Amino acid sequence: MTKQIQDAYIVAASRTPVGKAPRGMLRQVRPDDLLVHALTSALAQVPTIEPAQVEDVVVGCAFPEAEQGLNMARVAALLAGLPDTVPGVTVNRYCSSGLNAVQIAADRIRLGEADVVIAGGAESMSMVPMMGNKVALNPRVFEREENYAIAYGMGITAEKVASQWRVSREDQDAFALESHRRALAARASGGFSAEISPLEVTYRTPDLATAEVRTVRKRLGEDEGPRADTSLEALARLKPVFDAKGSVTAGNSSQTSDGAAAVVLVSAAALKRFNLTPLARYVTFAVKGVPPAIMGIGPKEAVPAALAAAGLKQDALQWIELNEAFAAQSLAVIRDLGLDPARVNPHGGAIALGHPLGATGAIRTATLVHGMRHKGQKGYGMVTMCIGTGMGAAGIFEVF
């Protein structure tokens, strides 16, 4: 018997502020605790849903080990007070992990397997570094030069994209500056208010004068990344990080970050049952592979695939959250696809706001939904990103 595909709706989306790693305010906050905060904040937006009525928790994480290991989704669900009957699963597709979590949750609903599922993502780059604590690549990776980028890191791939797509250093720096400008403008206008759930951070610090350990409590209510003091002149003074003669710098790359987000998805039947008003409808998702050496170009393959699956033209997209792993790859994708720059990251991107890897897809979903609603926009939006090892992902949503 063939099941009829049904719609999945987003009824809540909440995220933590994004902290700067490894020295920001969230540096000592465990990623599972960040996830607990996101889960409880999202559920608080839909009080008619009891915790026991959640049928699954799907969470993305790029490096699921150490503090974010042991199936963090299940652990965080229990710590958040969800009953034992609520299962959880942690998924990993690097930078698209959070978006894949949303896709998996939505597909469970669309297939009629569940009516209420929470998707999310969490990552502490302060506690678990890039590549993880134990790097153990298969030696056969080095048998093909095309795969070297898997070992040598994404910065080199950004340099390759900048060279191949002829993206200048000046254009990269200008793009980075605009990311900060848009993020600061969005903050000033209250553009992030609906998506961010502030949290109190408690940490201990030595007091050298008294030889005692002080307990410090601070409230973090905003992303730590956006900088009002940056300028083209300041960005131009930064040296290339990955190639002495290159153009990719710390200033035109995404920030290493800590953060988490959660998105509550339900079926049409659950909308009626719990008397909920949908924020958005999940439409479709696509993921495609590209050569690892130019992994940043991944969205140029995933975006057309997602649009084709949705039966939409590119002009139908009112808002595009294109994860800014690097200015070089973002500009290459924008130019290659002919995207309208005004519709790409209206509230800034990862260069200003940070990129907590596996959490980013869920965070950017919250930004898309709440950002469009904040500006009074209705219609289609997209979340898309490049992915380490050479992939691109894109998810389409209809915002009400």
QUIVEN-V330003 format. One record per residue. N is the residue number from 1. RES is the residue in three letters. PHI is phi in radians with two decimals (999 if undefined). OMEGA is omega in radians with two decimals (NA if undefined). D_CENTER is the distance of its C-alpha to the mean C-alpha in Angstrom with 1 decimal. Layout:
BEGIN
n: (N;N)
res: (RES;RES)
phi: (PHI;PHI)
omega: (OMEGA;OMEGA)
d_center: (D_CENTER;D_CENTER)
END
This chain:
BEGIN
n: (1;2;3;4;5;6;7;8;9;10;11;12;13;14;15;16;17;18;19;20;21;22;23;24;25;26;27;28;29;30;31;32;33;34;35;36;37;38;39;40;41;42;43;44;45;46;47;48;49;50;51;52;53;54;55;56;57;58;59;60;61;62;63;64;65;66;67;68;69;70;71;72;73;74;75;76;77;78;79;80;81;82;83;84;85;86;87;88;89;90;91;92;93;94;95;96;97;98;99;100;101;102;103;104;105;106;107;108;109;110;111;112;113;114;115;116;117;118;119;120;121;122;123;124;125;126;127;128;129;130;131;132;133;134;135;136;137;138;139;140;141;142;143;144;145;146;147;148;149;150;151;152;153;154;155;156;157;158;159;160;161;162;163;164;165;166;167;168;169;170;171;172;173;174;175;176;177;178;179;180;181;182;183;184;185;186;187;188;189;190;191;192;193;194;195;196;197;198;199;200;201;202;203;204;205;206;207;208;209;210;211;212;213;214;215;216;217;218;219;220;221;222;223;224;225;226;227;228;229;230;231;232;233;234;235;236;237;238;239;240;241;242;243;244;245;246;247;248;249;250;251;252;253;254;255;256;257;258;259;260;261;262;263;264;265;266;267;268;269;270;271;272;273;274;275;276;277;278;279;280;281;282;283;284;285;286;287;288;289;290;291;292;293;294;295;296;297;298;299;300;301;302;303;304;305;306;307;308;309;310;311;312;313;314;315;316;317;318;319;320;321;322;323;324;325;326;327;328;329;330;331;332;333;334;335;336;337;338;339;340;341;342;343;344;345;346;347;348;349;350;351;352;353;354;355;356;357;358;359;360;361;362;363;364;365;366;367;368;369;370;371;372;373;374;375;376;377;378;379;380;381;382;383;384;385;386;387;388;389;390;391;392;393;394;395;396;397;398;399;400)
res: (MET;THR;LYS;GLN;ILE;GLN;ASP;ALA;TYR;ILE;VAL;ALA;ALA;SER;ARG;THR;PRO;VAL;GLY;LYS;ALA;PRO;ARG;GLY;MET;LEU;ARG;GLN;VAL;ARG;PRO;ASP;ASP;LEU;LEU;VAL;HIS;ALA;LEU;THR;SER;ALA;LEU;ALA;GLN;VAL;PRO;THR;ILE;GLU;PRO;ALA;GLN;VAL;GLU;ASP;VAL;VAL;VAL;GLY;CYS;ALA;PHE;PRO;GLU;ALA;GLU;GLN;GLY;LEU;ASN;MET;ALA;ARG;VAL;ALA;ALA;LEU;LEU;ALA;GLY;LEU;PRO;ASP;THR;VAL;PRO;GLY;VAL;THR;VAL;ASN;ARG;TYR;CYS;SER;SER;GLY;LEU;ASN;ALA;VAL;GLN;ILE;ALA;ALA;ASP;ARG;ILE;ARG;LEU;GLY;GLU;ALA;ASP;VAL;VAL;ILE;ALA;GLY;GLY;ALA;GLU;SER;MET;SER;MET;VAL;PRO;MET;MET;GLY;ASN;LYS;VAL;ALA;LEU;ASN;PRO;ARG;VAL;PHE;GLU;ARG;GLU;GLU;ASN;TYR;ALA;ILE;ALA;TYR;GLY;MET;GLY;ILE;THR;ALA;GLU;LYS;VAL;ALA;SER;GLN;TRP;ARG;VAL;SER;ARG;GLU;ASP;GLN;ASP;ALA;PHE;ALA;LEU;GLU;SER;HIS;ARG;ARG;ALA;LEU;ALA;ALA;ARG;ALA;SER;GLY;GLY;PHE;SER;ALA;GLU;ILE;SER;PRO;LEU;GLU;VAL;THR;TYR;ARG;THR;PRO;ASP;LEU;ALA;THR;ALA;GLU;VAL;ARG;THR;VAL;ARG;LYS;ARG;LEU;GLY;GLU;ASP;GLU;GLY;PRO;ARG;ALA;ASP;THR;SER;LEU;GLU;ALA;LEU;ALA;ARG;LEU;LYS;PRO;VAL;PHE;ASP;ALA;LYS;GLY;SER;VAL;THR;ALA;GLY;ASN;SER;SER;GLN;THR;SER;ASP;GLY;ALA;ALA;ALA;VAL;VAL;LEU;VAL;SER;ALA;ALA;ALA;LEU;LYS;ARG;PHE;ASN;LEU;THR;PRO;LEU;ALA;ARG;TYR;VAL;THR;PHE;ALA;VAL;LYS;GLY;VAL;PRO;PRO;ALA;ILE;MET;GLY;ILE;GLY;PRO;LYS;GLU;ALA;VAL;PRO;ALA;ALA;LEU;ALA;ALA;ALA;GLY;LEU;LYS;GLN;ASP;ALA;LEU;GLN;TRP;ILE;GLU;LEU;ASN;GLU;ALA;PHE;ALA;ALA;GLN;SER;LEU;ALA;VAL;ILE;ARG;ASP;LEU;GLY;LEU;ASP;PRO;ALA;ARG;VAL;ASN;PRO;HIS;GLY;GLY;ALA;ILE;ALA;LEU;GLY;HIS;PRO;LEU;GLY;ALA;THR;GLY;ALA;ILE;ARG;THR;ALA;THR;LEU;VAL;HIS;GLY;MET;ARG;HIS;LYS;GLY;GLN;LYS;GLY;TYR;GLY;MET;VAL;THR;MET;CYS;ILE;GLY;THR;GLY;MET;GLY;ALA;ALA;GLY;ILE;PHE;GLU;VAL;PHE)
phi: (999;-1.51;-1.44;-1.44;-1.19;-2.00;-1.43;-2.07;-2.10;-1.57;-2.02;-2.77;-2.68;-2.46;-2.50;-1.35;-1.06;-1.64;-1.69;-1.45;-1.80;-1.81;-2.07;-1.42;-1.19;-1.67;-1.08;-1.83;-1.66;-1.08;-1.12;-1.20;-1.27;-1.06;-1.17;-0.99;-1.08;-1.15;-1.08;-1.17;-1.18;-1.16;-1.12;-1.12;-1.35;-2.27;-1.14;-1.31;-1.59;-1.38;-0.91;-1.20;-1.54;-1.31;-1.76;-2.97;-2.23;-2.03;-2.26;-1.64;-2.70;-1.40;-2.30;-1.36;-2.51;0.90;-1.12;-2.03;-1.73;1.01;0.91;-0.94;-1.04;-1.17;-1.07;-1.15;-1.07;-1.16;-1.15;-1.40;1.64;-1.22;-1.19;-1.00;-1.27;-1.56;-1.42;-2.71;-2.48;-1.83;-2.11;-2.42;-2.33;0.84;-1.19;-1.73;-0.98;-1.13;-1.23;-1.10;-1.08;-1.08;-1.08;-1.12;-1.07;-1.11;-1.18;-1.08;-1.24;-1.10;-1.50;1.42;-1.46;-2.73;-1.97;-2.41;-2.38;-1.80;-1.96;-3.00;-2.81;-2.65;-2.76;-2.01;-1.39;-1.30;-1.64;-2.13;-1.28;-0.93;1.35;1.45;-1.43;-2.30;-1.52;-2.43;-1.14;-1.13;-1.00;-1.21;-0.98;-1.50;-1.36;-2.14;-1.00;-1.08;-1.70;-0.97;-1.05;-1.08;-1.58;-1.54;1.70;-1.39;-1.06;-1.13;-1.15;-1.14;-1.13;-1.13;-1.15;-1.02;-1.25;-1.19;-1.72;0.96;-1.70;-1.32;-1.09;-1.08;-1.18;-1.11;-1.16;-1.13;-1.11;-1.10;-1.07;-1.15;-1.06;-1.15;-1.05;-1.17;-1.11;-1.17;-1.16;-1.13;-1.06;-1.11;-1.58;1.41;-1.15;-1.79;-1.04;-1.29;-1.67;-1.59;-1.89;-1.01;-2.46;-1.57;-1.88;-2.02;-2.56;-1.97;-2.44;-1.29;-1.81;-1.13;-1.24;-1.87;1.03;-2.11;-1.75;-1.66;-1.66;-2.00;-2.13;-2.37;-1.75;-1.90;-2.12;-2.38;-1.10;-1.48;-1.30;-1.02;-2.12;-1.41;-1.65;-1.41;-2.72;-1.08;-1.15;-1.16;-1.13;-1.17;-1.38;-1.28;-1.52;-1.00;-1.70;-1.86;-2.59;-0.98;-1.88;-1.58;-2.29;-1.58;-2.14;-1.10;-1.34;-1.94;-2.10;-1.17;-1.53;-1.24;-2.60;-2.17;3.08;-2.71;-2.64;-2.50;-2.26;-1.70;-2.05;-2.47;-1.50;-1.10;-1.10;-1.22;-0.97;-1.26;-1.07;-1.80;0.96;-1.87;-1.84;-1.26;-1.51;-2.80;-2.04;-1.24;-1.86;-2.91;-2.58;-2.51;-2.40;-2.39;-1.77;-2.40;-0.99;-0.93;-1.16;-2.23;-1.00;-1.10;-1.49;-0.82;-1.04;-1.18;-1.67;-1.32;-1.08;-1.05;-1.15;-1.16;-1.10;-1.12;-1.12;-1.53;1.21;-2.05;-1.57;-1.04;-1.13;-1.27;-1.36;-1.44;-2.55;-2.20;-1.57;-1.74;-1.05;-1.54;-1.02;-2.56;-1.06;-1.05;-1.29;-1.10;-1.16;-1.09;-1.16;-1.02;-1.27;-1.15;-1.54;1.22;-1.26;-1.34;-0.99;-1.19;-1.65;-1.65;0.91;-1.02;-1.81;1.46;-2.38;-1.14;-1.09;-1.67;-1.62;1.71;-2.45;-1.36;0.63;-1.12;-1.52;-1.03;-1.04;-1.26;-1.09;-1.21;-1.14;-1.10;-1.13;-1.05;-1.11;-1.29;-1.11;-1.10;-1.16;-1.08;-1.59;1.26;-1.63;-2.19;2.30;-1.64;-2.38;-2.38;-2.00;-2.54;-2.80;-1.46;-2.40;-0.95;1.33;1.69;-2.60;-2.49;-2.31;-2.64;-2.18;-1.96;-2.32;-1.88;-1.65;-1.72)
omega: (-3.12;3.11;3.08;3.11;3.12;-3.09;3.02;-3.04;3.01;3.13;3.10;3.09;-3.09;3.13;2.99;2.86;3.12;-3.13;3.12;3.11;0.08;-3.03;-3.10;-3.06;-3.12;-3.02;-3.12;3.13;-3.13;3.13;3.09;3.05;3.03;3.14;3.07;3.14;3.13;-3.13;-3.11;3.12;3.13;3.13;3.12;3.12;-3.14;-3.01;3.12;3.08;3.08;3.13;-3.11;-3.12;3.01;-3.02;3.07;3.05;-3.10;-3.01;3.08;3.08;-3.05;3.13;-3.04;3.12;3.11;-3.07;3.11;3.09;3.07;-3.11;-3.07;-3.12;-3.13;-3.14;-3.11;3.11;3.12;3.14;3.13;3.10;3.04;-3.08;-3.11;-3.08;-3.11;-3.12;3.11;3.13;3.11;-3.09;-3.07;2.85;-3.13;-2.96;3.11;-3.05;-3.14;3.09;3.06;3.09;3.09;-3.14;-3.13;3.11;-3.14;-3.11;3.07;3.11;-3.10;3.12;3.13;-3.12;-3.10;3.10;-3.14;3.13;3.05;3.03;3.13;3.11;3.10;3.11;2.97;3.10;3.00;-3.06;3.13;-3.03;3.02;-3.10;3.12;-3.09;3.12;3.14;-3.08;-3.14;3.02;-3.11;-3.11;3.04;-3.05;3.12;3.11;-3.12;-3.13;-3.10;-3.09;-3.07;3.11;-3.11;-2.98;3.00;-3.01;3.12;3.11;3.11;3.10;3.09;3.12;3.11;3.12;-3.14;-3.06;-3.13;3.05;3.09;-3.03;3.07;-3.12;3.14;3.11;-3.13;3.11;3.10;3.13;3.13;3.14;3.08;3.10;-3.12;-3.12;3.13;3.14;3.11;3.12;3.11;-3.09;-3.10;-3.12;-3.07;-3.14;-2.99;-3.06;-3.06;-3.08;3.01;-3.11;3.10;3.08;-3.11;3.10;3.07;-3.08;-3.10;-3.13;3.03;-3.04;-3.11;-3.09;-3.10;3.12;3.06;-3.12;3.01;-3.08;3.08;3.13;3.10;3.08;-3.09;-3.11;3.03;-3.08;-2.98;-3.03;-3.09;3.09;-3.05;-3.14;-3.11;3.09;-3.14;3.14;3.12;-3.11;-3.12;-3.11;-3.13;3.05;-3.06;-2.95;-3.12;-3.07;3.13;-3.07;-3.06;-3.11;-3.08;3.06;-3.09;3.13;3.06;3.09;3.13;2.98;-2.89;3.04;3.11;3.13;3.11;3.09;-3.12;3.12;3.13;-3.11;3.07;3.07;3.11;3.13;3.07;-3.13;-3.08;-3.07;3.09;-3.06;3.04;-3.09;3.03;-3.06;3.06;3.02;-3.10;-3.12;-3.10;3.05;3.05;-3.10;3.10;3.06;3.10;-3.14;-3.08;3.10;-3.03;-3.07;-3.09;-3.07;-3.12;-3.12;3.05;-3.08;-3.09;3.10;3.14;3.12;3.12;3.13;3.13;-3.13;-3.08;-3.09;2.97;-3.10;-3.12;3.14;-3.10;-3.14;-3.03;-3.14;3.02;3.12;-3.07;-3.08;3.06;3.05;3.08;-3.09;-3.10;3.11;3.14;3.11;3.13;-3.14;-3.10;-3.09;-3.12;-3.08;3.13;3.08;-3.09;-3.13;-3.12;-3.13;3.09;3.12;3.11;-3.10;-3.09;-2.98;3.10;3.11;-2.96;3.14;-3.06;3.08;3.00;-3.03;3.11;-2.95;-3.11;3.10;3.10;-3.12;3.01;3.09;3.13;3.13;-3.06;-3.09;3.12;3.11;3.13;3.11;-3.13;3.12;-3.13;3.05;3.13;-2.98;3.04;-3.08;2.96;-3.10;-3.13;2.94;-3.04;3.10;-3.06;3.03;3.07;3.01;3.13;3.11;3.07;-3.11;3.14;3.02;-3.07;-3.10;NA)
d_center: (37.0;34.1;31.5;30.5;26.9;25.9;23.1;20.1;19.1;16.4;18.5;16.2;12.7;12.3;10.2;11.6;12.2;10.3;13.2;14.4;15.2;17.9;20.0;18.1;19.0;16.6;18.1;20.4;18.4;17.7;14.3;16.1;17.4;14.1;13.3;16.8;16.4;13.4;15.5;18.7;17.3;16.1;19.4;21.4;20.4;22.3;25.4;27.4;25.4;26.8;24.8;27.1;26.3;22.7;23.3;20.3;17.0;14.5;11.7;9.4;10.1;10.7;13.9;15.5;18.6;20.5;19.0;16.2;18.6;21.2;19.0;16.9;16.2;20.0;20.8;18.4;19.8;23.2;22.5;21.2;24.6;24.0;27.2;27.9;28.0;24.2;22.8;19.4;17.8;15.1;13.7;12.6;11.8;10.2;7.1;7.1;8.1;6.1;7.2;10.4;10.9;11.1;13.4;15.5;16.0;16.9;19.2;21.0;21.8;22.8;25.1;26.7;25.9;24.4;24.3;21.7;18.5;15.6;12.2;9.4;7.6;9.0;9.7;12.5;13.2;16.3;17.7;16.6;16.8;15.6;17.6;18.4;21.7;23.9;23.4;25.7;25.2;27.7;30.4;30.7;27.5;29.8;32.4;30.7;29.8;27.1;25.1;25.6;22.1;20.8;22.8;22.8;19.2;16.8;18.6;21.7;20.0;18.8;22.5;23.7;21.6;22.9;26.4;26.4;24.9;26.9;24.3;26.2;25.4;26.4;24.0;21.0;22.1;22.6;19.2;17.8;20.2;19.3;15.6;17.1;19.7;17.5;15.3;18.6;20.2;17.6;18.0;21.7;21.9;20.0;17.1;14.7;17.3;16.6;13.0;13.5;15.8;17.6;18.8;21.9;21.5;24.7;25.5;28.8;30.2;33.6;36.2;38.4;41.1;41.8;40.6;38.6;35.0;33.6;31.1;28.8;26.8;24.5;22.4;18.9;18.0;16.1;13.4;15.5;14.4;16.1;19.6;22.6;24.9;23.4;25.5;26.3;29.1;27.0;24.4;27.4;28.8;26.0;27.0;25.2;23.5;23.7;26.8;29.7;30.4;26.9;24.7;21.3;21.2;19.1;19.2;17.8;15.0;11.6;12.2;12.0;10.6;10.8;9.0;8.5;8.4;10.8;12.0;15.7;17.1;20.9;23.7;26.2;28.7;26.5;26.1;29.9;30.4;28.3;29.1;25.5;24.4;21.4;18.7;17.6;18.5;16.5;18.2;17.2;15.0;16.0;15.4;17.8;19.0;20.2;22.2;20.4;22.1;20.2;16.9;15.2;17.2;15.6;14.4;18.0;19.0;16.3;16.5;20.3;20.1;17.9;20.2;23.3;22.3;21.9;25.1;23.6;24.3;21.8;23.5;22.5;18.9;19.1;15.5;13.1;9.5;9.9;7.5;10.2;10.5;14.2;16.3;18.5;16.4;14.9;18.6;19.8;17.7;18.6;22.2;22.5;21.3;23.0;20.1;21.2;19.7;20.2;17.9;15.0;12.7;15.5;13.9;12.9;10.0;8.6;12.3;13.1;10.2;8.9;6.4;6.6;6.4;6.4;4.6;1.0;3.2;5.1;4.5;5.0;7.5;9.1;9.4;10.9;13.2;14.4;14.6;16.8;18.9;19.3;20.8;22.8;21.4;21.8;21.1;18.5;15.0;12.5;8.9;9.4;8.7;11.2;11.4;13.8;17.3;17.3;15.3;13.3;11.7;11.9;12.0;14.5;15.2;18.4;18.2;21.5)
END
